[in-house]
Amino acid sequence: MKEETKKFIKELLEGGWRASAIGLSLVLAIAIGAGLGWWLSEVFNNKIFFYIGLILGIIAGFRNLYIMGKRYK
């Protein structure tokens, strides 16, 4: 196998790992925020906590996306 091919495959595998880590980070932040908000909504019987948790989770997820994107660039 050519050296160029080996290098390409190595970079492709490393890039795939990075992409999945970024996506997983985004999804987990949103899920944790929404889950915590849902739990607080159940405890206090008020839906506003779910929406606040969801919004904070989305903000945290995109913040993680921005930070990881800068690091890998």
Chimera marker file (.cmm) of the C-alpha trace (Angstrom):
<marker_set name="trace">
<marker id="1" x="0.000" y="0.000" z="0.000" r="1" g="1" b="0" radius="0.5"/>
<marker id="2" x="1.280" y="3.446" z="-0.882" r="1" g="1" b="0" radius="0.5"/>
<marker id="3" x="2.357" y="5.799" z="1.875" r="1" g="1" b="0" radius="0.5"/>
<marker id="4" x="-0.149" y="8.404" z="0.652" r="1" g="1" b="0" radius="0.5"/>
<marker id="5" x="-2.985" y="5.891" z="0.959" r="1" g="1" b="0" radius="0.5"/>
<marker id="6" x="-1.970" y="4.955" z="4.500" r="1" g="1" b="0" radius="0.5"/>
<marker id="7" x="-1.822" y="8.624" z="5.478" r="1" g="1" b="0" radius="0.5"/>
<marker id="8" x="-5.239" y="9.281" z="3.915" r="1" g="1" b="0" radius="0.5"/>
<marker id="9" x="-6.852" y="6.350" z="5.759" r="1" g="1" b="0" radius="0.5"/>
<marker id="10" x="-5.298" y="7.438" z="9.051" r="1" g="1" b="0" radius="0.5"/>
<marker id="11" x="-6.582" y="11.012" z="8.650" r="1" g="1" b="0" radius="0.5"/>
<marker id="12" x="-10.014" y="9.740" z="7.630" r="1" g="1" b="0" radius="0.5"/>
<marker id="13" x="-10.309" y="7.576" z="10.751" r="1" g="1" b="0" radius="0.5"/>
<marker id="14" x="-9.132" y="10.356" z="13.044" r="1" g="1" b="0" radius="0.5"/>
<marker id="15" x="-11.526" y="12.823" z="11.427" r="1" g="1" b="0" radius="0.5"/>
<marker id="16" x="-14.440" y="10.422" z="11.839" r="1" g="1" b="0" radius="0.5"/>
<marker id="17" x="-13.703" y="10.122" z="15.529" r="1" g="1" b="0" radius="0.5"/>
<marker id="18" x="-13.642" y="13.891" z="15.886" r="1" g="1" b="0" radius="0.5"/>
<marker id="19" x="-16.918" y="14.313" z="14.038" r="1" g="1" b="0" radius="0.5"/>
<marker id="20" x="-18.680" y="11.719" z="16.166" r="1" g="1" b="0" radius="0.5"/>
<marker id="21" x="-17.291" y="13.267" z="19.365" r="1" g="1" b="0" radius="0.5"/>
<marker id="22" x="-18.584" y="16.691" z="18.339" r="1" g="1" b="0" radius="0.5"/>
<marker id="23" x="-22.028" y="15.303" z="17.484" r="1" g="1" b="0" radius="0.5"/>
<marker id="24" x="-22.234" y="13.265" z="20.660" r="1" g="1" b="0" radius="0.5"/>
<marker id="25" x="-21.243" y="16.287" z="22.725" r="1" g="1" b="0" radius="0.5"/>
<marker id="26" x="-24.028" y="18.344" z="21.166" r="1" g="1" b="0" radius="0.5"/>
<marker id="27" x="-26.691" y="15.684" z="21.659" r="1" g="1" b="0" radius="0.5"/>
<marker id="28" x="-25.687" y="14.880" z="25.241" r="1" g="1" b="0" radius="0.5"/>
<marker id="29" x="-25.694" y="18.526" z="26.319" r="1" g="1" b="0" radius="0.5"/>
<marker id="30" x="-29.208" y="18.992" z="24.946" r="1" g="1" b="0" radius="0.5"/>
<marker id="31" x="-30.439" y="15.709" z="26.460" r="1" g="1" b="0" radius="0.5"/>
<marker id="32" x="-28.987" y="16.498" z="29.891" r="1" g="1" b="0" radius="0.5"/>
<marker id="33" x="-30.476" y="20.006" z="29.887" r="1" g="1" b="0" radius="0.5"/>
<marker id="34" x="-33.885" y="18.744" z="28.776" r="1" g="1" b="0" radius="0.5"/>
<marker id="35" x="-33.789" y="15.841" z="31.239" r="1" g="1" b="0" radius="0.5"/>
<marker id="36" x="-32.906" y="18.055" z="34.172" r="1" g="1" b="0" radius="0.5"/>
<marker id="37" x="-35.587" y="20.539" z="33.120" r="1" g="1" b="0" radius="0.5"/>
<marker id="38" x="-38.164" y="17.760" z="32.814" r="1" g="1" b="0" radius="0.5"/>
<marker id="39" x="-37.280" y="16.465" z="36.275" r="1" g="1" b="0" radius="0.5"/>
<marker id="40" x="-37.613" y="19.948" z="37.783" r="1" g="1" b="0" radius="0.5"/>
<marker id="41" x="-40.930" y="20.373" z="35.962" r="1" g="1" b="0" radius="0.5"/>
<marker id="42" x="-42.203" y="17.165" z="37.528" r="1" g="1" b="0" radius="0.5"/>
<marker id="43" x="-41.004" y="18.146" z="41.007" r="1" g="1" b="0" radius="0.5"/>
<marker id="44" x="-42.443" y="21.666" z="40.940" r="1" g="1" b="0" radius="0.5"/>
<marker id="45" x="-45.386" y="20.894" z="38.612" r="1" g="1" b="0" radius="0.5"/>
<marker id="46" x="-44.455" y="23.726" z="36.257" r="1" g="1" b="0" radius="0.5"/>
<marker id="47" x="-43.531" y="23.238" z="32.586" r="1" g="1" b="0" radius="0.5"/>
<marker id="48" x="-41.342" y="26.351" z="32.452" r="1" g="1" b="0" radius="0.5"/>
<marker id="49" x="-38.425" y="24.421" z="33.960" r="1" g="1" b="0" radius="0.5"/>
<marker id="50" x="-38.442" y="22.019" z="31.016" r="1" g="1" b="0" radius="0.5"/>
<marker id="51" x="-38.195" y="24.860" z="28.520" r="1" g="1" b="0" radius="0.5"/>
<marker id="52" x="-35.477" y="26.615" z="30.497" r="1" g="1" b="0" radius="0.5"/>
<marker id="53" x="-33.485" y="23.365" z="30.759" r="1" g="1" b="0" radius="0.5"/>
<marker id="54" x="-33.945" y="22.688" z="27.048" r="1" g="1" b="0" radius="0.5"/>
<marker id="55" x="-32.777" y="26.177" z="26.071" r="1" g="1" b="0" radius="0.5"/>
<marker id="56" x="-29.772" y="25.987" z="28.399" r="1" g="1" b="0" radius="0.5"/>
<marker id="57" x="-28.918" y="22.545" z="27.004" r="1" g="1" b="0" radius="0.5"/>
<marker id="58" x="-29.036" y="23.863" z="23.448" r="1" g="1" b="0" radius="0.5"/>
<marker id="59" x="-26.822" y="26.807" z="24.384" r="1" g="1" b="0" radius="0.5"/>
<marker id="60" x="-24.345" y="24.507" z="26.142" r="1" g="1" b="0" radius="0.5"/>
<marker id="61" x="-24.336" y="22.108" z="23.178" r="1" g="1" b="0" radius="0.5"/>
<marker id="62" x="-23.536" y="24.800" z="20.655" r="1" g="1" b="0" radius="0.5"/>
<marker id="63" x="-20.917" y="26.246" z="22.989" r="1" g="1" b="0" radius="0.5"/>
<marker id="64" x="-19.267" y="22.807" z="23.076" r="1" g="1" b="0" radius="0.5"/>
<marker id="65" x="-19.544" y="22.632" z="19.289" r="1" g="1" b="0" radius="0.5"/>
<marker id="66" x="-17.793" y="25.995" z="18.954" r="1" g="1" b="0" radius="0.5"/>
<marker id="67" x="-14.999" y="25.120" z="21.390" r="1" g="1" b="0" radius="0.5"/>
<marker id="68" x="-14.335" y="21.707" z="19.848" r="1" g="1" b="0" radius="0.5"/>
<marker id="69" x="-14.419" y="23.178" z="16.355" r="1" g="1" b="0" radius="0.5"/>
<marker id="70" x="-11.806" y="25.747" z="17.274" r="1" g="1" b="0" radius="0.5"/>
<marker id="71" x="-9.624" y="23.080" z="18.889" r="1" g="1" b="0" radius="0.5"/>
<marker id="72" x="-9.671" y="20.752" z="15.871" r="1" g="1" b="0" radius="0.5"/>
<marker id="73" x="-9.246" y="23.489" z="13.301" r="1" g="1" b="0" radius="0.5"/>
<link id1="1" id2="2" r="1" g="1" b="0" radius="0.2"/>
<link id1="2" id2="3" r="1" g="1" b="0" radius="0.2"/>
<link id1="3" id2="4" r="1" g="1" b="0" radius="0.2"/>
<link id1="4" id2="5" r="1" g="1" b="0" radius="0.2"/>
<link id1="5" id2="6" r="1" g="1" b="0" radius="0.2"/>
<link id1="6" id2="7" r="1" g="1" b="0" radius="0.2"/>
<link id1="7" id2="8" r="1" g="1" b="0" radius="0.2"/>
<link id1="8" id2="9" r="1" g="1" b="0" radius="0.2"/>
<link id1="9" id2="10" r="1" g="1" b="0" radius="0.2"/>
<link id1="10" id2="11" r="1" g="1" b="0" radius="0.2"/>
<link id1="11" id2="12" r="1" g="1" b="0" radius="0.2"/>
<link id1="12" id2="13" r="1" g="1" b="0" radius="0.2"/>
<link id1="13" id2="14" r="1" g="1" b="0" radius="0.2"/>
<link id1="14" id2="15" r="1" g="1" b="0" radius="0.2"/>
<link id1="15" id2="16" r="1" g="1" b="0" radius="0.2"/>
<link id1="16" id2="17" r="1" g="1" b="0" radius="0.2"/>
<link id1="17" id2="18" r="1" g="1" b="0" radius="0.2"/>
<link id1="18" id2="19" r="1" g="1" b="0" radius="0.2"/>
<link id1="19" id2="20" r="1" g="1" b="0" radius="0.2"/>
<link id1="20" id2="21" r="1" g="1" b="0" radius="0.2"/>
<link id1="21" id2="22" r="1" g="1" b="0" radius="0.2"/>
<link id1="22" id2="23" r="1" g="1" b="0" radius="0.2"/>
<link id1="23" id2="24" r="1" g="1" b="0" radius="0.2"/>
<link id1="24" id2="25" r="1" g="1" b="0" radius="0.2"/>
<link id1="25" id2="26" r="1" g="1" b="0" radius="0.2"/>
<link id1="26" id2="27" r="1" g="1" b="0" radius="0.2"/>
<link id1="27" id2="28" r="1" g="1" b="0" radius="0.2"/>
<link id1="28" id2="29" r="1" g="1" b="0" radius="0.2"/>
<link id1="29" id2="30" r="1" g="1" b="0" radius="0.2"/>
<link id1="30" id2="31" r="1" g="1" b="0" radius="0.2"/>
<link id1="31" id2="32" r="1" g="1" b="0" radius="0.2"/>
<link id1="32" id2="33" r="1" g="1" b="0" radius="0.2"/>
<link id1="33" id2="34" r="1" g="1" b="0" radius="0.2"/>
<link id1="34" id2="35" r="1" g="1" b="0" radius="0.2"/>
<link id1="35" id2="36" r="1" g="1" b="0" radius="0.2"/>
<link id1="36" id2="37" r="1" g="1" b="0" radius="0.2"/>
<link id1="37" id2="38" r="1" g="1" b="0" radius="0.2"/>
<link id1="38" id2="39" r="1" g="1" b="0" radius="0.2"/>
<link id1="39" id2="40" r="1" g="1" b="0" radius="0.2"/>
<link id1="40" id2="41" r="1" g="1" b="0" radius="0.2"/>
<link id1="41" id2="42" r="1" g="1" b="0" radius="0.2"/>
<link id1="42" id2="43" r="1" g="1" b="0" radius="0.2"/>
<link id1="43" id2="44" r="1" g="1" b="0" radius="0.2"/>
<link id1="44" id2="45" r="1" g="1" b="0" radius="0.2"/>
<link id1="45" id2="46" r="1" g="1" b="0" radius="0.2"/>
<link id1="46" id2="47" r="1" g="1" b="0" radius="0.2"/>
<link id1="47" id2="48" r="1" g="1" b="0" radius="0.2"/>
<link id1="48" id2="49" r="1" g="1" b="0" radius="0.2"/>
<link id1="49" id2="50" r="1" g="1" b="0" radius="0.2"/>
<link id1="50" id2="51" r="1" g="1" b="0" radius="0.2"/>
<link id1="51" id2="52" r="1" g="1" b="0" radius="0.2"/>
<link id1="52" id2="53" r="1" g="1" b="0" radius="0.2"/>
<link id1="53" id2="54" r="1" g="1" b="0" radius="0.2"/>
<link id1="54" id2="55" r="1" g="1" b="0" radius="0.2"/>
<link id1="55" id2="56" r="1" g="1" b="0" radius="0.2"/>
<link id1="56" id2="57" r="1" g="1" b="0" radius="0.2"/>
<link id1="57" id2="58" r="1" g="1" b="0" radius="0.2"/>
<link id1="58" id2="59" r="1" g="1" b="0" radius="0.2"/>
<link id1="59" id2="60" r="1" g="1" b="0" radius="0.2"/>
<link id1="60" id2="61" r="1" g="1" b="0" radius="0.2"/>
<link id1="61" id2="62" r="1" g="1" b="0" radius="0.2"/>
<link id1="62" id2="63" r="1" g="1" b="0" radius="0.2"/>
<link id1="63" id2="64" r="1" g="1" b="0" radius="0.2"/>
<link id1="64" id2="65" r="1" g="1" b="0" radius="0.2"/>
<link id1="65" id2="66" r="1" g="1" b="0" radius="0.2"/>
<link id1="66" id2="67" r="1" g="1" b="0" radius="0.2"/>
<link id1="67" id2="68" r="1" g="1" b="0" radius="0.2"/>
<link id1="68" id2="69" r="1" g="1" b="0" radius="0.2"/>
<link id1="69" id2="70" r="1" g="1" b="0" radius="0.2"/>
<link id1="70" id2="71" r="1" g="1" b="0" radius="0.2"/>
<link id1="71" id2="72" r="1" g="1" b="0" radius="0.2"/>
<link id1="72" id2="73" r="1" g="1" b="0" radius="0.2"/>
</marker_set>
